[in-house]
Amino acid sequence: MKRSFFHRGTAASRSNAQGARNLGRQGSFARLAQPFTLAAALTTGIAVSGTEAFAARDNDYPTIAIADYVFGCMATNGQSRQALERCSCSIDVIASLLTYEQYVAAETVMRLRLVGGEKTTIFRTGKGAKEAFARLKRAQAEAEIRCF
């Protein structure tokens, strides 16, 4: 059974409360070392469990852009936990392949290609627009391979 963050937090709280009760029975060195031991254990746990998340999040994408992508992806792929995980993975892969500026430019081109008329022809035929669109499509294809 998977545990949520809150389950882990309550178990840690019970452990800390028990440690506080035992604090009076320990020597002075043990009392001084306990907070550092707890901090080291927590830091190590965060570093080990969150390494993948931190590596994937090593980008300059604002949270609102990530959330917007995930919501749109989930609207297309279903409103389930599995879709949430896959869509989150997808934007992380895209973020690892494109800077946020490249993503915004390509997303703009992609949206303007949907608009008809002469004024948006540059977004369908221009060399820079085609390259930006192609980069985004390649990143999306890579994300689909890795996450879906």
N, CA, C and O of each residue as an XYZ file, in Angstrom:
592
protein
N       0.844     -1.177      0.000
C       0.000      0.000      0.000
C       0.885      1.235      0.000
O       1.806      1.338      0.810
N       0.620      2.162     -0.890
C       1.377      3.409     -0.926
C       0.879      4.320      0.184
O      -0.318      4.389      0.466
N       1.796      4.998      0.792
C       1.428      5.931      1.844
C       1.548      7.344      1.318
O       2.417      7.645      0.500
N       0.697      8.180      1.777
C       0.762      9.575      1.360
C       1.775     10.306      2.220
O       2.283      9.761      3.200
N       2.057     11.509      1.858
C       2.984     12.350      2.598
C       2.521     12.512      4.038
O       3.345     12.538      4.952
N       1.215     12.619      4.251
C       0.697     12.863      5.583
C       0.895     11.658      6.496
O       1.115     11.821      7.696
N       0.819     10.443      5.937
C       1.070      9.264      6.750
C       2.511      9.250      7.236
O       2.777      8.934      8.396
N       3.434      9.591      6.357
C       4.840      9.619      6.754
C       5.057     10.698      7.804
O       5.819     10.503      8.751
N       4.392     11.831      7.639
C       4.547     12.923      8.589
C       4.067     12.550      9.975
O       4.730     12.887     10.955
N       2.936     11.864     10.095
C       2.427     11.496     11.409
C       3.320     10.463     12.060
O       3.517     10.504     13.275
N       3.865      9.536     11.290
C       4.781      8.548     11.867
C       6.027      9.246     12.399
O       6.520      8.907     13.475
N       6.532     10.211     11.657
C       7.707     10.966     12.104
C       7.362     11.768     13.354
O       8.191     11.883     14.257
N       6.156     12.322     13.423
C       5.755     13.091     14.590
C       5.701     12.203     15.817
O       6.145     12.607     16.892
N       5.155     10.979     15.672
C       5.114     10.055     16.801
C       6.530      9.705     17.242
O       6.812      9.638     18.438
N       7.418      9.482     16.280
C       8.798      9.149     16.593
C       9.486     10.293     17.325
O      10.225     10.062     18.282
N       9.247     11.533     16.880
C       9.857     12.695     17.526
C       9.317     12.874     18.938
O      10.065     13.240     19.845
N       8.022     12.619     19.133
C       7.435     12.741     20.462
C       8.045     11.705     21.395
O       8.348     12.020     22.546
N       8.230     10.482     20.926
C       8.837      9.432     21.729
C      10.282      9.798     22.048
O      10.744      9.584     23.168
N      10.989     10.342     21.078
C      12.370     10.771     21.304
C      12.453     11.875     22.344
O      13.394     11.919     23.136
N      11.466     12.768     22.343
C      11.451     13.851     23.324
C      11.235     13.295     24.734
O      11.826     13.800     25.688
N      10.393     12.257     24.879
C      10.178     11.631     26.191
C      11.462     10.963     26.685
O      11.766     10.999     27.878
N      12.209     10.356     25.769
C      13.442      9.662     26.147
C      14.613     10.612     26.344
O      15.656     10.200     26.851
N      14.466     11.864     25.957
C      15.552     12.825     26.007
C      16.079     13.007     27.430
O      17.284     13.151     27.634
N      15.183     13.000     28.404
C      15.590     13.191     29.786
C      16.425     12.042     30.313
O      17.192     12.234     31.257
N      16.304     10.849     29.736
C      17.033      9.667     30.212
C      18.437      9.569     29.624
O      19.241      8.767     30.100
N      18.747     10.353     28.616
C      20.036     10.249     27.928
C      21.043     11.232     28.516
O      20.675     12.163     29.232
N      22.304     11.013     28.208
C      23.359     11.907     28.661
C      23.328     13.230     27.910
O      22.578     13.386     26.946
N      24.140     14.176     28.348
C      24.122     15.509     27.751
C      24.595     15.488     26.300
O      24.039     16.206     25.470
N      25.618     14.674     25.970
C      26.080     14.588     24.582
C      24.981     14.056     23.675
O      24.766     14.575     22.580
N      24.289     13.023     24.132
C      23.203     12.448     23.337
C      22.102     13.471     23.105
O      21.508     13.526     22.028
N      21.831     14.293     24.140
C      20.806     15.334     23.979
C      21.234     16.374     22.954
O      20.410     16.862     22.180
N      22.504     16.711     22.944
C      22.996     17.691     21.977
C      23.052     17.111     20.568
O      22.785     17.821     19.598
N      23.396     15.833     20.443
C      23.570     15.214     19.134
C      22.249     14.836     18.478
O      22.183     14.722     17.255
N      21.193     14.639     19.272
C      19.927     14.161     18.716
C      19.358     15.073     17.633
O      18.958     14.561     16.587
N      19.296     16.399     17.817
C      18.753     17.233     16.735
C      19.576     17.138     15.455
O      19.025     17.161     14.354
N      20.897     17.032     15.603
C      21.743     16.925     14.418
C      21.551     15.593     13.712
O      21.564     15.523     12.483
N      21.371     14.526     14.506
C      21.114     13.211     13.924
C      19.791     13.221     13.184
O      19.697     12.697     12.074
N      18.771     13.810     13.783
C      17.463     13.903     13.146
C      17.556     14.730     11.866
O      16.994     14.355     10.837
N      18.267     15.856     11.935
C      18.412     16.702     10.750
C      19.164     15.962      9.646
O      18.797     16.059      8.475
N      20.209     15.228     10.009
C      20.964     14.472      9.006
C      20.102     13.386      8.395
O      20.147     13.162      7.186
N      19.312     12.705      9.228
C      18.440     11.648      8.710
C      17.389     12.224      7.776
O      17.110     11.659      6.718
N      16.810     13.346      8.170
C      15.793     13.968      7.313
C      16.410     14.451      6.006
O      15.830     14.263      4.937
N      17.576     15.070      6.088
C      18.233     15.557      4.881
C      18.585     14.413      3.949
O      18.380     14.513      2.740
N      19.111     13.326      4.499
C      19.459     12.169      3.685
C      18.210     11.581      3.049
O      18.224     11.231      1.868
N      17.139     11.468      3.809
C      15.889     10.930      3.275
C      15.346     11.781      2.150
O      14.876     11.261      1.138
N      15.409     13.092      2.327
C      14.935     13.989      1.282
C      15.832     13.885      0.064
O      15.346     13.857     -1.067
N      17.144     13.826      0.285
C      18.070     13.758     -0.841
C      17.886     12.480     -1.635
O      17.922     12.504     -2.865
N      17.689     11.363     -0.949
C      17.546     10.093     -1.640
C      16.187      9.997     -2.329
O      16.106      9.633     -3.502
N      15.115     10.326     -1.594
C      13.786     10.173     -2.172
C      13.468     11.262     -3.180
O      12.656     11.043     -4.079
N      14.080     12.420     -3.056
C      13.741     13.512     -3.939
C      14.746     13.777     -5.036
O      14.604     14.755     -5.770
N      15.758     12.939     -5.172
C      16.787     13.172     -6.176
C      16.189     13.236     -7.571
O      16.512     14.137     -8.344
N      15.328     12.297     -7.894
C      14.727     12.276     -9.217
C      13.868     13.508     -9.438
O      13.883     14.099    -10.518
N      13.119     13.893     -8.413
C      12.258     15.066     -8.557
C      13.105     16.317     -8.757
O      12.787     17.148     -9.607
N      14.194     16.460     -7.973
C      15.030     17.640     -8.124
C      15.744     17.640     -9.474
O      15.897     18.696    -10.087
N      16.178     16.488     -9.940
C      16.851     16.409    -11.234
C      15.884     16.776    -12.349
O      16.244     17.480    -13.291
N      14.661     16.295    -12.234
C      13.668     16.584    -13.265
C      13.237     18.043    -13.209
O      12.836     18.605    -14.228
N      13.312     18.663    -12.043
C      12.832     20.020    -11.883
C      13.952     21.046    -12.080
O      13.754     22.227    -11.796
N      15.089     20.628    -12.548
C      16.200     21.536    -12.763
C      15.951     22.325    -14.045
O      16.622     22.122    -15.056
N      14.979     23.223    -13.984
C      14.605     24.024    -15.143
C      14.083     25.359    -14.669
O      13.991     25.608    -13.467
N      13.743     26.211    -15.604
C      13.258     27.540    -15.250
C      11.775     27.715    -15.585
O      11.308     28.842    -15.750
N      11.041     26.623    -15.684
C       9.619     26.694    -15.990
C       8.856     27.166    -14.754
O       9.028     26.604    -13.672
N       8.012     28.198    -14.902
C       7.193     28.611    -13.762
C       6.131     27.556    -13.450
O       5.705     26.805    -14.327
N       5.725     27.516    -12.221
C       4.742     26.536    -11.770
C       3.453     26.632    -12.568
O       2.854     25.606    -12.891
N       3.015     27.839    -12.894
C       1.761     28.013    -13.628
C       1.849     27.384    -15.019
O       0.864     26.830    -15.507
N       3.005     27.463    -15.655
C       3.175     26.849    -16.975
C       3.131     25.326    -16.869
O       2.548     24.656    -17.721
N       3.742     24.790    -15.834
C       3.726     23.341    -15.620
C       2.304     22.869    -15.343
O       1.842     21.882    -15.915
N       1.612     23.593    -14.452
C       0.237     23.221    -14.115
C      -0.672     23.322    -15.342
O      -1.523     22.459    -15.555
N      -0.497     24.357    -16.135
C      -1.305     24.529    -17.347
C      -1.100     23.359    -18.305
O      -2.062     22.838    -18.869
N       0.147     22.950    -18.488
C       0.438     21.816    -19.361
C      -0.198     20.533    -18.823
O      -0.816     19.777    -19.572
N      -0.040     20.296    -17.519
C      -0.566     19.063    -16.916
C      -2.087     19.034    -17.007
O      -2.665     17.993    -17.318
N      -2.743     20.163    -16.742
C      -4.208     20.196    -16.842
C      -4.670     19.924    -18.271
O      -5.612     19.161    -18.484
N      -4.017     20.539    -19.242
C      -4.370     20.296    -20.643
C      -4.124     18.856    -21.054
O      -4.930     18.253    -21.762
N      -3.011     18.317    -20.607
C      -2.672     16.922    -20.914
C      -3.688     15.970    -20.293
O      -4.106     15.001    -20.927
N      -4.083     16.249    -19.048
C      -5.066     15.393    -18.383
C      -6.443     15.509    -19.026
O      -7.200     14.538    -19.042
N      -6.770     16.667    -19.548
C      -8.051     16.814    -20.246
C      -8.081     15.922    -21.478
O      -9.133     15.406    -21.853
N      -6.931     15.743    -22.101
C      -6.834     14.896    -23.292
C      -6.730     13.417    -22.937
O      -7.311     12.573    -23.620
N      -5.994     13.097    -21.873
C      -5.662     11.705    -21.555
C      -6.465     11.093    -20.415
O      -6.236      9.938    -20.058
N      -7.383     11.829    -19.846
C      -8.207     11.288    -18.766
C      -7.881     11.926    -17.431
O      -6.762     12.381    -17.196
N      -8.853     11.950    -16.583
C      -8.712     12.584    -15.269
C      -8.433     11.529    -14.211
O      -9.233     11.334    -13.296
N      -7.309     10.855    -14.335
C      -6.965      9.798    -13.385
C      -5.589     10.064    -12.781
O      -4.835     10.913    -13.256
N      -5.291      9.332    -11.745
C      -3.981      9.440    -11.096
C      -2.869      9.043    -12.079
O      -1.805      9.661    -12.115
N      -3.136      8.016    -12.861
C      -2.153      7.558    -13.844
C      -1.887      8.651    -14.885
O      -0.740      8.876    -15.270
N      -2.938      9.322    -15.336
C      -2.760     10.413    -16.294
C      -1.979     11.560    -15.662
O      -1.146     12.176    -16.326
N      -2.236     11.856    -14.387
C      -1.495     12.905    -13.684
C      -0.007     12.588    -13.665
O       0.819     13.455    -13.949
N       0.335     11.355    -13.331
C       1.744     10.957    -13.272
C       2.390     11.021    -14.652
O       3.514     11.503    -14.792
N       1.686     10.537    -15.664
C       2.236     10.553    -17.018
C       2.384     11.970    -17.552
O       3.388     12.294    -18.186
N       1.402     12.805    -17.302
C       1.462     14.189    -17.785
C       2.548     14.982    -17.061
O       3.225     15.809    -17.673
N       2.717     14.736    -15.766
C       3.791     15.392    -15.015
C       5.152     14.959    -15.540
O       6.065     15.772    -15.680
N       5.275     13.677    -15.827
C       6.507     13.152    -16.415
C       6.759     13.819    -17.765
O       7.890     14.183    -18.087
N       5.710     13.971    -18.536
C       5.823     14.527    -19.877
C       6.386     15.947    -19.856
O       7.299     16.261    -20.619
N       5.853     16.799    -18.994
C       6.359     18.178    -18.947
C       7.782     18.204    -18.396
O       8.567     19.075    -18.772
N       8.129     17.272    -17.517
C       9.506     17.209    -17.021
C      10.476     16.840    -18.144
O      11.579     17.383    -18.215
N      10.069     15.923    -19.016
C      10.917     15.547    -20.152
C      11.054     16.730    -21.104
O      12.154     17.035    -21.563
N       9.956     17.386    -21.396
C      10.005     18.553    -22.281
C      10.906     19.632    -21.680
O      11.693     20.261    -22.388
N      10.781     19.840    -20.366
C      11.608     20.850    -19.694
C      13.087     20.493    -19.728
O      13.944     21.377    -19.716
N      13.387     19.205    -19.770
C      14.797     18.807    -19.843
C      15.364     19.003    -21.249
O      16.581     19.068    -21.422
N      14.494     19.097    -22.244
C      14.944     19.228    -23.630
C      14.867     20.657    -24.177
O      15.628     21.025    -25.072
N      13.947     21.458    -23.637
C      13.759     22.829    -24.119
C      13.850     23.805    -22.956
O      13.360     23.523    -21.862
N      14.474     24.948    -23.193
C      14.416     26.003    -22.177
C      12.996     26.560    -22.167
O      12.215     26.319    -23.087
N      12.678     27.301    -21.122
C      11.331     27.853    -21.037
C      11.069     28.830    -22.186
O       9.959     28.878    -22.716
N      12.066     29.594    -22.567
C      11.907     30.544    -23.676
C      11.602     29.810    -24.986
O      10.742     30.236    -25.758
N      12.309     28.710    -25.228
C      12.039     27.911    -26.426
C      10.640     27.316    -26.379
O       9.943     27.266    -27.392
N      10.236     26.865    -25.201
C       8.904     26.284    -25.042
C       7.821     27.331    -25.317
O       6.854     27.053    -26.025
N       7.982     28.525    -24.761
C       6.986     29.591    -24.968
C       6.911     29.963    -26.440
O       5.817     30.131    -26.979
N       8.048     30.094    -27.092
C       8.053     30.443    -28.516
C       7.353     29.359    -29.335
O       6.534     29.670    -30.200
N       7.662     28.113    -29.072
C       7.057     27.010    -29.826
C       5.568     26.884    -29.524
O       4.771     26.618    -30.424
N       5.197     27.070    -28.285
C       3.780     27.009    -27.901
C       3.000     28.137    -28.569
O       1.866     27.940    -29.004
N       3.605     29.310    -28.650
C       2.963     30.445    -29.323
C       2.764     30.144    -30.795
O       1.691     30.387    -31.346
N       3.793     29.619    -31.427
C       3.688     29.264    -32.844
C       2.598     28.220    -33.042
O       1.790     28.317    -33.966
N       2.583     27.223    -32.167
C       1.593     26.161    -32.300
C       0.168     26.713    -32.174
O      -0.720     26.319    -32.930
N      -0.046     27.610    -31.235
C      -1.385     28.184    -31.054
C      -1.767     29.096    -32.217
O      -2.917     29.094    -32.654
N      -0.816     29.869    -32.717
C      -1.123     30.785    -33.816
C      -1.303     30.061    -35.144
O      -1.948     30.585    -36.052
N      -0.751     28.883    -35.263
C      -0.973     28.090    -36.481
C      -2.436     27.673    -36.607
O      -2.923     27.426    -37.710
N      -3.126     27.597    -35.484
C      -4.532     27.205    -35.490
C      -5.454     28.332    -35.956
O      -6.587     28.090    -36.373
N      -4.954     29.564    -35.880
C      -5.746     30.721    -36.292
C      -5.611     30.898    -37.801
O      -4.504     30.864    -38.339
N      -6.708     31.083    -38.458
C      -6.668     31.265    -39.912
C      -6.399     32.713    -40.291
O      -6.390     33.603    -39.441
N      -6.183     32.930    -41.568
C      -6.011     34.292    -42.067
C      -4.598     34.571    -42.535
O      -3.656     33.825    -42.268
N      -4.493     35.700    -43.259
C      -3.207     36.102    -43.837
C      -2.194     36.531    -42.788
O      -0.996     36.300    -42.950
N      -2.665     37.155    -41.712
C      -1.750     37.696    -40.706
C      -0.984     36.606    -39.953
O       0.085     36.878    -39.406
N      -1.497     35.410    -39.916
C      -0.810     34.333    -39.195
C      -0.056     33.385    -40.132
O       0.449     32.351    -39.694
N       0.019     33.732    -41.405
C       0.735     32.899    -42.374
C       2.206     32.757    -42.006
O       2.802     31.706    -42.237
N       2.789     33.792    -41.443
C       4.206     33.760    -41.068
C       4.495     32.636    -40.060
O       5.592     32.079    -40.035
N       3.498     32.318    -39.236
C       3.682     31.268    -38.236
C       3.558     29.865    -38.833
O       3.959     28.878    -38.217
N       3.004     29.797    -40.025
C       2.898     28.506    -40.702
C       4.014     28.307    -41.721
O       4.373     27.171    -42.031
N       4.567     29.405    -42.247
C       5.551     29.278    -43.327
C       6.947     29.774    -42.981
O       7.905     29.434    -43.676
N       7.086     30.561    -41.933
C       8.391     31.125    -41.576
C       9.369     30.069    -41.094
O       8.986     29.102    -40.436
N      10.651     30.267    -41.434
C      11.684     29.296    -41.080
C      11.832     29.157    -39.557
O      11.878     28.043    -39.036
N      11.906     30.280    -38.857
C      12.045     30.253    -37.396
C      10.856     29.596    -36.715
O      11.009     28.845    -35.752
N       9.672     29.890    -37.229
C       8.456     29.298    -36.666
C       8.432     27.788    -36.898
O       8.038     27.023    -36.018
N       8.856     27.371    -38.085
C       8.891     25.935    -38.384
C       9.893     25.214    -37.486
O       9.617     24.113    -37.007
N      11.053     25.828    -37.255
C      12.071     25.221    -36.401
C      11.591     25.116    -34.952
O      11.787     24.091    -34.298
N      10.964     26.181    -34.459
C      10.447     26.165    -33.083
C       9.373     25.090    -32.934
O       9.357     24.350    -31.951
N       8.486     25.013    -33.910
C       7.426     24.015    -33.891
C       8.009     22.603    -33.944
O       7.548     21.710    -33.233
N       9.013     22.405    -34.779
C       9.652     21.086    -34.905
C      10.342     20.680    -33.606
O      10.271     19.515    -33.214
N      11.017     21.631    -32.921
C      11.666     21.339    -31.634
C      10.645     20.885    -30.596
O      10.874     19.928    -29.856
N       9.517     21.588    -30.553
C       8.478     21.220    -29.593
C       7.900     19.846    -29.920
O       7.669     19.042    -29.017
N       7.669     19.574    -31.185
C       7.130     18.270    -31.585
C       8.102     17.140    -31.237
O       7.680     16.074    -30.789
N       9.406     17.372    -31.444
C      10.405     16.361    -31.078
C      10.413     16.118    -29.571
O      10.491     14.975    -29.121
N      10.333     17.195    -28.796
C      10.315     17.070    -27.337
C       9.051     16.342    -26.875
O       9.109     15.512    -25.968
N       7.922     16.648    -27.492
C       6.677     15.961    -27.138
C       6.740     14.478    -27.502
O       6.244     13.630    -26.760
N       7.340     14.177    -28.626
C       7.487     12.767    -29.039
C       8.386     12.015    -28.048
O       8.081     10.883    -27.671
N       9.472     12.631    -27.634
C      10.360     12.023    -26.647
C       9.635     11.820    -25.323
O       9.787     10.783    -24.677
N       8.858     12.798    -24.928
C       8.082     12.690    -23.688
C       7.064     11.563    -23.780
O       6.857     10.837    -22.807
N       6.441     11.413    -24.907
C       5.469     10.334    -25.081
C       6.140      8.961    -24.992
O       5.596      8.028    -24.402
N       7.315      8.857    -25.581
C       8.045      7.581    -25.533
C       8.428      7.241    -24.083
O       8.256      6.107    -23.637
N       8.942      8.226    -23.367
C       9.415      7.987    -22.000
C       8.288      7.831    -20.976
O       8.431      7.078    -20.012
N       7.182      8.525    -21.174
C       6.168      8.610    -20.114
C       4.879      7.844    -20.386
O       4.181      7.454    -19.450
N       4.561      7.629    -21.645
C       3.299      6.976    -21.963
C       3.587      5.624    -22.538
O       2.661      4.889    -22.882
